[in-house]
Amino acid sequence: MFANKNLYTCQVVEYNTQSYEDASKIAKNIKSLVQPHEVLLVVDAMTGQEAANLTRT
């Protein structure tokens, strides 16, 4: 990845989806591709209870 090749210490990966199932799949794919040391998940009130479920991904 560009960030790794250029020795960046911080990467921001953003995505948007309407369904929990898609968000869960996308989050898993990103985690396996980027292999982060730390993950910050930002959600809003519209996500509701599904945000809590997404944290288990």
PQR file of N, CA, C, O and H, with PARSE charges and radii, in Angstrom:
ATOM      1  N   MET A   1       0.837  -1.183   0.000 -0.4000 1.5000
ATOM      2  CA  MET A   1       0.000   0.000   0.000 -0.0000 2.0000
ATOM      3  C   MET A   1       0.881   1.245   0.000  0.5500 1.7000
ATOM      4  O   MET A   1       2.020   1.219   0.467 -0.5500 1.4000
ATOM      5  N   PHE A   2       0.340   2.317  -0.523 -0.4000 1.5000
ATOM      6  CA  PHE A   2       1.072   3.574  -0.639 -0.0000 2.0000
ATOM      7  C   PHE A   2       1.598   4.051   0.711  0.5500 1.7000
ATOM      8  O   PHE A   2       2.755   4.458   0.815 -0.5500 1.4000
ATOM      9  H   PHE A   2      -0.585   2.338  -0.903  0.4000 1.0000
ATOM     10  N   ALA A   3       0.766   4.005   1.736 -0.4000 1.5000
ATOM     11  CA  ALA A   3       1.172   4.501   3.054 -0.0000 2.0000
ATOM     12  C   ALA A   3       2.334   3.695   3.619  0.5500 1.7000
ATOM     13  O   ALA A   3       3.255   4.263   4.206 -0.5500 1.4000
ATOM     14  H   ALA A   3      -0.174   3.674   1.651  0.4000 1.0000
ATOM     15  N   ASN A   4       2.299   2.395   3.447 -0.4000 1.5000
ATOM     16  CA  ASN A   4       3.383   1.551   3.954 -0.0000 2.0000
ATOM     17  C   ASN A   4       4.679   1.795   3.190  0.5500 1.7000
ATOM     18  O   ASN A   4       5.749   1.861   3.796 -0.5500 1.4000
ATOM     19  H   ASN A   4       1.550   1.934   2.969  0.4000 1.0000
ATOM     20  N   LYS A   5       4.600   1.927   1.883 -0.4000 1.5000
ATOM     21  CA  LYS A   5       5.789   2.149   1.064 -0.0000 2.0000
ATOM     22  C   LYS A   5       6.465   3.474   1.403  0.5500 1.7000
ATOM     23  O   LYS A   5       7.688   3.592   1.329 -0.5500 1.4000
ATOM     24  H   LYS A   5       3.732   1.873   1.390  0.4000 1.0000
ATOM     25  N   ASN A   6       5.667   4.463   1.773 -0.4000 1.5000
ATOM     26  CA  ASN A   6       6.197   5.792   2.061 -0.0000 2.0000
ATOM     27  C   ASN A   6       6.391   6.043   3.553  0.5500 1.7000
ATOM     28  O   ASN A   6       6.600   7.179   3.978 -0.5500 1.4000
ATOM     29  H   ASN A   6       4.673   4.367   1.833  0.4000 1.0000
ATOM     30  N   LEU A   7       6.321   4.977   4.341 -0.4000 1.5000
ATOM     31  CA  LEU A   7       6.593   5.010   5.776 -0.0000 2.0000
ATOM     32  C   LEU A   7       5.689   5.949   6.567  0.5500 1.7000
ATOM     33  O   LEU A   7       6.117   6.556   7.549 -0.5500 1.4000
ATOM     34  H   LEU A   7       6.152   4.054   3.996  0.4000 1.0000
ATOM     35  N   TYR A   8       4.434   6.063   6.131 -0.4000 1.5000
ATOM     36  CA  TYR A   8       3.476   6.834   6.922 -0.0000 2.0000
ATOM     37  C   TYR A   8       3.116   6.042   8.165  0.5500 1.7000
ATOM     38  O   TYR A   8       3.000   4.818   8.116 -0.5500 1.4000
ATOM     39  H   TYR A   8       4.086   5.570   5.333  0.4000 1.0000
ATOM     40  N   THR A   9       2.940   6.737   9.276 -0.4000 1.5000
ATOM     41  CA  THR A   9       2.618   6.052  10.525 -0.0000 2.0000
ATOM     42  C   THR A   9       1.127   6.056  10.815  0.5500 1.7000
ATOM     43  O   THR A   9       0.675   5.382  11.741 -0.5500 1.4000
ATOM     44  H   THR A   9       3.035   7.732   9.316  0.4000 1.0000
ATOM     45  N   CYS A  10       0.364   6.800  10.045 -0.4000 1.5000
ATOM     46  CA  CYS A  10      -1.072   6.880  10.277 -0.0000 2.0000
ATOM     47  C   CYS A  10      -1.797   6.751   8.946  0.5500 1.7000
ATOM     48  O   CYS A  10      -1.424   7.385   7.959 -0.5500 1.4000
ATOM     49  H   CYS A  10       0.731   7.348   9.293  0.4000 1.0000
ATOM     50  N   GLN A  11      -2.830   5.928   8.927 -0.4000 1.5000
ATOM     51  CA  GLN A  11      -3.647   5.761   7.732 -0.0000 2.0000
ATOM     52  C   GLN A  11      -5.095   5.955   8.113  0.5500 1.7000
ATOM     53  O   GLN A  11      -5.533   5.479   9.161 -0.5500 1.4000
ATOM     54  H   GLN A  11      -3.133   5.412   9.729  0.4000 1.0000
ATOM     55  N   VAL A  12      -5.841   6.645   7.282 -0.4000 1.5000
ATOM     56  CA  VAL A  12      -7.276   6.814   7.491 -0.0000 2.0000
ATOM     57  C   VAL A  12      -7.979   6.106   6.349  0.5500 1.7000
ATOM     58  O   VAL A  12      -7.760   6.417   5.178 -0.5500 1.4000
ATOM     59  H   VAL A  12      -5.486   7.032   6.431  0.4000 1.0000
ATOM     60  N   VAL A  13      -8.829   5.148   6.703 -0.4000 1.5000
ATOM     61  CA  VAL A  13      -9.604   4.416   5.708 -0.0000 2.0000
ATOM     62  C   VAL A  13     -11.068   4.681   6.019  0.5500 1.7000
ATOM     63  O   VAL A  13     -11.543   4.406   7.121 -0.5500 1.4000
ATOM     64  H   VAL A  13      -9.007   4.895   7.654  0.4000 1.0000
ATOM     65  N   GLU A  14     -11.765   5.211   5.047 -0.4000 1.5000
ATOM     66  CA  GLU A  14     -13.160   5.589   5.257 -0.0000 2.0000
ATOM     67  C   GLU A  14     -14.055   4.800   4.304  0.5500 1.7000
ATOM     68  O   GLU A  14     -13.699   4.566   3.150 -0.5500 1.4000
ATOM     69  H   GLU A  14     -11.379   5.434   4.152  0.4000 1.0000
ATOM     70  N   TYR A  15     -15.206   4.398   4.798 -0.4000 1.5000
ATOM     71  CA  TYR A  15     -16.200   3.768   3.933 -0.0000 2.0000
ATOM     72  C   TYR A  15     -17.578   4.087   4.472  0.5500 1.7000
ATOM     73  O   TYR A  15     -17.738   4.457   5.635 -0.5500 1.4000
ATOM     74  H   TYR A  15     -15.496   4.588   5.736  0.4000 1.0000
ATOM     75  N   ASN A  16     -18.555   3.941   3.624 -0.4000 1.5000
ATOM     76  CA  ASN A  16     -19.933   4.241   3.996 -0.0000 2.0000
ATOM     77  C   ASN A  16     -20.833   3.167   3.394  0.5500 1.7000
ATOM     78  O   ASN A  16     -20.683   2.799   2.229 -0.5500 1.4000
ATOM     79  H   ASN A  16     -18.425   3.640   2.679  0.4000 1.0000
ATOM     80  N   THR A  17     -21.749   2.680   4.183 -0.4000 1.5000
ATOM     81  CA  THR A  17     -22.687   1.681   3.693 -0.0000 2.0000
ATOM     82  C   THR A  17     -24.000   1.816   4.447  0.5500 1.7000
ATOM     83  O   THR A  17     -24.046   2.408   5.525 -0.5500 1.4000
ATOM     84  H   THR A  17     -21.870   2.979   5.130  0.4000 1.0000
ATOM     85  N   GLN A  18     -25.037   1.280   3.892 -0.4000 1.5000
ATOM     86  CA  GLN A  18     -26.364   1.406   4.494 -0.0000 2.0000
ATOM     87  C   GLN A  18     -26.758   0.220   5.370  0.5500 1.7000
ATOM     88  O   GLN A  18     -27.660   0.338   6.200 -0.5500 1.4000
ATOM     89  H   GLN A  18     -24.999   0.799   3.017  0.4000 1.0000
ATOM     90  N   SER A  19     -26.100  -0.901   5.198 -0.4000 1.5000
ATOM     91  CA  SER A  19     -26.540  -2.075   5.948 -0.0000 2.0000
ATOM     92  C   SER A  19     -25.429  -2.624   6.835  0.5500 1.7000
ATOM     93  O   SER A  19     -24.246  -2.507   6.519 -0.5500 1.4000
ATOM     94  H   SER A  19     -25.367  -0.996   4.524  0.4000 1.0000
ATOM     95  N   TYR A  20     -25.832  -3.221   7.944 -0.4000 1.5000
ATOM     96  CA  TYR A  20     -24.876  -3.809   8.882 -0.0000 2.0000
ATOM     97  C   TYR A  20     -24.085  -4.933   8.227  0.5500 1.7000
ATOM     98  O   TYR A  20     -22.882  -5.057   8.456 -0.5500 1.4000
ATOM     99  H   TYR A  20     -26.794  -3.317   8.201  0.4000 1.0000
ATOM    100  N   GLU A  21     -24.749  -5.753   7.415 -0.4000 1.5000
ATOM    101  CA  GLU A  21     -24.072  -6.881   6.779 -0.0000 2.0000
ATOM    102  C   GLU A  21     -22.937  -6.398   5.879  0.5500 1.7000
ATOM    103  O   GLU A  21     -21.839  -6.953   5.905 -0.5500 1.4000
ATOM    104  H   GLU A  21     -25.726  -5.651   7.229  0.4000 1.0000
ATOM    105  N   ASP A  22     -23.205  -5.375   5.095 -0.4000 1.5000
ATOM    106  CA  ASP A  22     -22.164  -4.826   4.226 -0.0000 2.0000
ATOM    107  C   ASP A  22     -21.045  -4.206   5.050  0.5500 1.7000
ATOM    108  O   ASP A  22     -19.870  -4.397   4.738 -0.5500 1.4000
ATOM    109  H   ASP A  22     -24.097  -4.925   5.074  0.4000 1.0000
ATOM    110  N   ALA A  23     -21.391  -3.471   6.092 -0.4000 1.5000
ATOM    111  CA  ALA A  23     -20.391  -2.819   6.934 -0.0000 2.0000
ATOM    112  C   ALA A  23     -19.491  -3.849   7.589  0.5500 1.7000
ATOM    113  O   ALA A  23     -18.279  -3.652   7.676 -0.5500 1.4000
ATOM    114  H   ALA A  23     -22.346  -3.316   6.346  0.4000 1.0000
ATOM    115  N   SER A  24     -20.065  -4.926   8.043 -0.4000 1.5000
ATOM    116  CA  SER A  24     -19.291  -5.985   8.683 -0.0000 2.0000
ATOM    117  C   SER A  24     -18.308  -6.619   7.702  0.5500 1.7000
ATOM    118  O   SER A  24     -17.145  -6.835   8.045 -0.5500 1.4000
ATOM    119  H   SER A  24     -21.049  -5.086   7.973  0.4000 1.0000
ATOM    120  N   LYS A  25     -18.758  -6.916   6.495 -0.4000 1.5000
ATOM    121  CA  LYS A  25     -17.890  -7.506   5.474 -0.0000 2.0000
ATOM    122  C   LYS A  25     -16.777  -6.542   5.075  0.5500 1.7000
ATOM    123  O   LYS A  25     -15.616  -6.933   4.950 -0.5500 1.4000
ATOM    124  H   LYS A  25     -19.703  -6.741   6.216  0.4000 1.0000
ATOM    125  N   ILE A  26     -17.142  -5.288   4.878 -0.4000 1.5000
ATOM    126  CA  ILE A  26     -16.157  -4.288   4.474 -0.0000 2.0000
ATOM    127  C   ILE A  26     -15.108  -4.097   5.565  0.5500 1.7000
ATOM    128  O   ILE A  26     -13.914  -4.027   5.272 -0.5500 1.4000
ATOM    129  H   ILE A  26     -18.084  -4.970   4.979  0.4000 1.0000
ATOM    130  N   ALA A  27     -15.542  -4.012   6.814 -0.4000 1.5000
ATOM    131  CA  ALA A  27     -14.606  -3.830   7.929 -0.0000 2.0000
ATOM    132  C   ALA A  27     -13.633  -5.004   8.023  0.5500 1.7000
ATOM    133  O   ALA A  27     -12.439  -4.801   8.240 -0.5500 1.4000
ATOM    134  H   ALA A  27     -16.512  -4.069   7.053  0.4000 1.0000
ATOM    135  N   LYS A  28     -14.124  -6.209   7.864 -0.4000 1.5000
ATOM    136  CA  LYS A  28     -13.246  -7.390   7.904 -0.0000 2.0000
ATOM    137  C   LYS A  28     -12.233  -7.361   6.770  0.5500 1.7000
ATOM    138  O   LYS A  28     -11.058  -7.668   6.973 -0.5500 1.4000
ATOM    139  H   LYS A  28     -15.094  -6.375   7.687  0.4000 1.0000
ATOM    140  N   ASN A  29     -12.687  -6.994   5.577 -0.4000 1.5000
ATOM    141  CA  ASN A  29     -11.782  -6.927   4.429 -0.0000 2.0000
ATOM    142  C   ASN A  29     -10.710  -5.864   4.620  0.5500 1.7000
ATOM    143  O   ASN A  29      -9.539  -6.099   4.321 -0.5500 1.4000
ATOM    144  H   ASN A  29     -13.641  -6.745   5.412  0.4000 1.0000
ATOM    145  N   ILE A  30     -11.100  -4.714   5.110 -0.4000 1.5000
ATOM    146  CA  ILE A  30     -10.133  -3.637   5.334 -0.0000 2.0000
ATOM    147  C   ILE A  30      -9.118  -4.050   6.393  0.5500 1.7000
ATOM    148  O   ILE A  30      -7.920  -3.822   6.223 -0.5500 1.4000
ATOM    149  H   ILE A  30     -12.051  -4.524   5.353  0.4000 1.0000
ATOM    150  N   LYS A  31      -9.586  -4.654   7.482 -0.4000 1.5000
ATOM    151  CA  LYS A  31      -8.666  -5.076   8.548 -0.0000 2.0000
ATOM    152  C   LYS A  31      -7.658  -6.096   8.036  0.5500 1.7000
ATOM    153  O   LYS A  31      -6.486  -6.038   8.408 -0.5500 1.4000
ATOM    154  H   LYS A  31     -10.559  -4.839   7.620  0.4000 1.0000
ATOM    155  N   SER A  32      -8.086  -7.025   7.194 -0.4000 1.5000
ATOM    156  CA  SER A  32      -7.155  -8.033   6.688 -0.0000 2.0000
ATOM    157  C   SER A  32      -6.181  -7.429   5.679  0.5500 1.7000
ATOM    158  O   SER A  32      -5.034  -7.867   5.586 -0.5500 1.4000
ATOM    159  H   SER A  32      -9.038  -7.073   6.892  0.4000 1.0000
ATOM    160  N   LEU A  33      -6.625  -6.439   4.932 -0.4000 1.5000
ATOM    161  CA  LEU A  33      -5.766  -5.807   3.939 -0.0000 2.0000
ATOM    162  C   LEU A  33      -4.755  -4.852   4.576  0.5500 1.7000
ATOM    163  O   LEU A  33      -3.577  -4.868   4.221 -0.5500 1.4000
ATOM    164  H   LEU A  33      -7.556  -6.083   5.008  0.4000 1.0000
ATOM    165  N   VAL A  34      -5.205  -4.034   5.502 -0.4000 1.5000
ATOM    166  CA  VAL A  34      -4.364  -2.997   6.096 -0.0000 2.0000
ATOM    167  C   VAL A  34      -3.557  -3.526   7.281  0.5500 1.7000
ATOM    168  O   VAL A  34      -2.452  -3.048   7.537 -0.5500 1.4000
ATOM    169  H   VAL A  34      -6.162  -4.021   5.791  0.4000 1.0000
ATOM    170  N   GLN A  35      -4.090  -4.493   7.995 -0.4000 1.5000
ATOM    171  CA  GLN A  35      -3.472  -5.063   9.196 -0.0000 2.0000
ATOM    172  C   GLN A  35      -3.094  -3.978  10.205  0.5500 1.7000
ATOM    173  O   GLN A  35      -1.917  -3.789  10.510 -0.5500 1.4000
ATOM    174  H   GLN A  35      -4.987  -4.881   7.787  0.4000 1.0000
ATOM    175  N   PRO A  36      -4.098  -3.270  10.717 -0.5600 1.5000
ATOM    176  CA  PRO A  36      -3.822  -2.145  11.608  0.2800 2.0000
ATOM    177  C   PRO A  36      -3.389  -2.579  13.003  0.5500 1.7000
ATOM    178  O   PRO A  36      -3.692  -3.685  13.451 -0.5500 1.4000
ATOM    179  N   HIS A  37      -2.678  -1.690  13.676 -0.4000 1.5000
ATOM    180  CA  HIS A  37      -2.322  -1.895  15.079 -0.0000 2.0000
ATOM    181  C   HIS A  37      -3.446  -1.399  15.979  0.5500 1.7000
ATOM    182  O   HIS A  37      -3.624  -1.884  17.096 -0.5500 1.4000
ATOM    183  H   HIS A  37      -2.431  -0.791  13.312  0.4000 1.0000
ATOM    184  N   GLU A  38      -4.190  -0.441  15.484 -0.4000 1.5000
ATOM    185  CA  GLU A  38      -5.255   0.187  16.252 -0.0000 2.0000
ATOM    186  C   GLU A  38      -6.384   0.544  15.295  0.5500 1.7000
ATOM    187  O   GLU A  38      -6.138   0.923  14.149 -0.5500 1.4000
ATOM    188  H   GLU A  38      -4.045  -0.047  14.577  0.4000 1.0000
ATOM    189  N   VAL A  39      -7.635   0.422  15.770 -0.4000 1.5000
ATOM    190  CA  VAL A  39      -8.794   0.734  14.941 -0.0000 2.0000
ATOM    191  C   VAL A  39      -9.699   1.685  15.699  0.5500 1.7000
ATOM    192  O   VAL A  39     -10.028   1.447  16.861 -0.5500 1.4000
ATOM    193  H   VAL A  39      -7.836   0.115  16.700  0.4000 1.0000
ATOM    194  N   LEU A  40     -10.098   2.756  15.045 -0.4000 1.5000
ATOM    195  CA  LEU A  40     -11.078   3.685  15.600 -0.0000 2.0000
ATOM    196  C   LEU A  40     -12.327   3.592  14.739  0.5500 1.7000
ATOM    197  O   LEU A  40     -12.278   3.853  13.537 -0.5500 1.4000
ATOM    198  H   LEU A  40      -9.831   2.949  14.101  0.4000 1.0000
ATOM    199  N   LEU A  41     -13.432   3.225  15.342 -0.4000 1.5000
ATOM    200  CA  LEU A  41     -14.702   3.096  14.619 -0.0000 2.0000
ATOM    201  C   LEU A  41     -15.565   4.298  14.979  0.5500 1.7000
ATOM    202  O   LEU A  41     -15.876   4.517  16.150 -0.5500 1.4000
ATOM    203  H   LEU A  41     -13.473   3.013  16.318  0.4000 1.0000
ATOM    204  N   VAL A  42     -15.948   5.072  13.977 -0.4000 1.5000
ATOM    205  CA  VAL A  42     -16.767   6.255  14.196 -0.0000 2.0000
ATOM    206  C   VAL A  42     -18.138   5.993  13.602  0.5500 1.7000
ATOM    207  O   VAL A  42     -18.269   5.706  12.412 -0.5500 1.4000
ATOM    208  H   VAL A  42     -15.696   4.894  13.026  0.4000 1.0000
ATOM    209  N   VAL A  43     -19.153   6.095  14.441 -0.4000 1.5000
ATOM    210  CA  VAL A  43     -20.534   5.901  13.989 -0.0000 2.0000
ATOM    211  C   VAL A  43     -21.376   7.056  14.510  0.5500 1.7000
ATOM    212  O   VAL A  43     -20.952   7.796  15.398 -0.5500 1.4000
ATOM    213  H   VAL A  43     -19.046   6.328  15.407  0.4000 1.0000
ATOM    214  N   ASP A  44     -22.560   7.202  13.956 -0.4000 1.5000
ATOM    215  CA  ASP A  44     -23.458   8.244  14.440 -0.0000 2.0000
ATOM    216  C   ASP A  44     -24.727   7.616  15.012  0.5500 1.7000
ATOM    217  O   ASP A  44     -24.890   6.396  14.992 -0.5500 1.4000
ATOM    218  H   ASP A  44     -22.904   6.601  13.235  0.4000 1.0000
ATOM    219  N   ALA A  45     -25.598   8.441  15.508 -0.4000 1.5000
ATOM    220  CA  ALA A  45     -26.814   7.953  16.161 -0.0000 2.0000
ATOM    221  C   ALA A  45     -27.725   7.195  15.209  0.5500 1.7000
ATOM    222  O   ALA A  45     -28.502   6.348  15.652 -0.5500 1.4000
ATOM    223  H   ALA A  45     -25.466   9.432  15.524  0.4000 1.0000
ATOM    224  N   MET A  46     -27.652   7.473  13.934 -0.4000 1.5000
ATOM    225  CA  MET A  46     -28.500   6.786  12.959 -0.0000 2.0000
ATOM    226  C   MET A  46     -28.165   5.296  12.877  0.5500 1.7000
ATOM    227  O   MET A  46     -29.007   4.494  12.472 -0.5500 1.4000
ATOM    228  H   MET A  46     -27.021   8.160  13.574  0.4000 1.0000
ATOM    229  N   THR A  47     -26.959   4.926  13.254 -0.4000 1.5000
ATOM    230  CA  THR A  47     -26.553   3.526  13.208 -0.0000 2.0000
ATOM    231  C   THR A  47     -27.262   2.709  14.285  0.5500 1.7000
ATOM    232  O   THR A  47     -27.566   1.534  14.080 -0.5500 1.4000
ATOM    233  H   THR A  47     -26.275   5.577  13.583  0.4000 1.0000
ATOM    234  N   GLY A  48     -27.522   3.328  15.421 -0.4000 1.5000
ATOM    235  CA  GLY A  48     -28.260   2.681  16.498 -0.0000 2.0000
ATOM    236  C   GLY A  48     -27.553   1.474  17.077  0.5500 1.7000
ATOM    237  O   GLY A  48     -26.328   1.466  17.201 -0.5500 1.4000
ATOM    238  H   GLY A  48     -27.276   4.283  15.587  0.4000 1.0000
ATOM    239  N   GLN A  49     -28.312   0.461  17.430 -0.4000 1.5000
ATOM    240  CA  GLN A  49     -27.789  -0.736  18.071 -0.0000 2.0000
ATOM    241  C   GLN A  49     -26.822  -1.492  17.167  0.5500 1.7000
ATOM    242  O   GLN A  49     -25.944  -2.203  17.655 -0.5500 1.4000
ATOM    243  H   GLN A  49     -29.307   0.467  17.330  0.4000 1.0000
ATOM    244  N   GLU A  50     -26.975  -1.345  15.874 -0.4000 1.5000
ATOM    245  CA  GLU A  50     -26.075  -2.048  14.954 -0.0000 2.0000
ATOM    246  C   GLU A  50     -24.617  -1.623  15.149  0.5500 1.7000
ATOM    247  O   GLU A  50     -23.707  -2.393  14.841 -0.5500 1.4000
ATOM    248  H   GLU A  50     -27.688  -0.767  15.477  0.4000 1.0000
ATOM    249  N   ALA A  51     -24.387  -0.419  15.652 -0.4000 1.5000
ATOM    250  CA  ALA A  51     -23.025   0.040  15.913 -0.0000 2.0000
ATOM    251  C   ALA A  51     -22.370  -0.856  16.956  0.5500 1.7000
ATOM    252  O   ALA A  51     -21.194  -1.196  16.828 -0.5500 1.4000
ATOM    253  H   ALA A  51     -25.127   0.206  15.901  0.4000 1.0000
ATOM    254  N   ALA A  52     -23.107  -1.236  17.972 -0.4000 1.5000
ATOM    255  CA  ALA A  52     -22.577  -2.126  19.000 -0.0000 2.0000
ATOM    256  C   ALA A  52     -22.235  -3.486  18.397  0.5500 1.7000
ATOM    257  O   ALA A  52     -21.211  -4.073  18.746 -0.5500 1.4000
ATOM    258  H   ALA A  52     -24.063  -0.959  18.077  0.4000 1.0000
ATOM    259  N   ASN A  53     -23.067  -3.985  17.509 -0.4000 1.5000
ATOM    260  CA  ASN A  53     -22.801  -5.264  16.856 -0.0000 2.0000
ATOM    261  C   ASN A  53     -21.588  -5.177  15.942  0.5500 1.7000
ATOM    262  O   ASN A  53     -20.823  -6.135  15.831 -0.5500 1.4000
ATOM    263  H   ASN A  53     -23.899  -3.508  17.226  0.4000 1.0000
ATOM    264  N   LEU A  54     -21.407  -4.034  15.285 -0.4000 1.5000
ATOM    265  CA  LEU A  54     -20.300  -3.855  14.361 -0.0000 2.0000
ATOM    266  C   LEU A  54     -18.956  -3.883  15.088  0.5500 1.7000
ATOM    267  O   LEU A  54     -17.949  -4.264  14.490 -0.5500 1.4000
ATOM    268  H   LEU A  54     -22.029  -3.256  15.375  0.4000 1.0000
ATOM    269  N   THR A  55     -18.915  -3.497  16.338 -0.4000 1.5000
ATOM    270  CA  THR A  55     -17.655  -3.485  17.090 -0.0000 2.0000
ATOM    271  C   THR A  55     -17.123  -4.904  17.312  0.5500 1.7000
ATOM    272  O   THR A  55     -15.947  -5.072  17.633 -0.5500 1.4000
ATOM    273  H   THR A  55     -19.732  -3.188  16.824  0.4000 1.0000
ATOM    274  N   ARG A  56     -17.948  -5.900  17.151 -0.4000 1.5000
ATOM    275  CA  ARG A  56     -17.517  -7.297  17.333 -0.0000 2.0000
ATOM    276  C   ARG A  56     -16.866  -7.865  16.091  0.5500 1.7000
ATOM    277  O   ARG A  56     -16.418  -9.012  16.089 -0.5500 1.4000
ATOM    278  H   ARG A  56     -18.904  -5.764  16.890  0.4000 1.0000
ATOM    279  N   THR A  57     -16.809  -7.062  15.022 -0.4000 1.5000
ATOM    280  CA  THR A  57     -16.231  -7.508  13.739 -0.0000 2.0000
ATOM    281  C   THR A  57     -14.735  -7.632  13.852  0.5500 1.7000
ATOM    282  O   THR A  57     -14.071  -7.993  12.881 -0.5500 1.4000
ATOM    283  H   THR A  57     -17.173  -6.131  15.024  0.4000 1.0000
TER
END
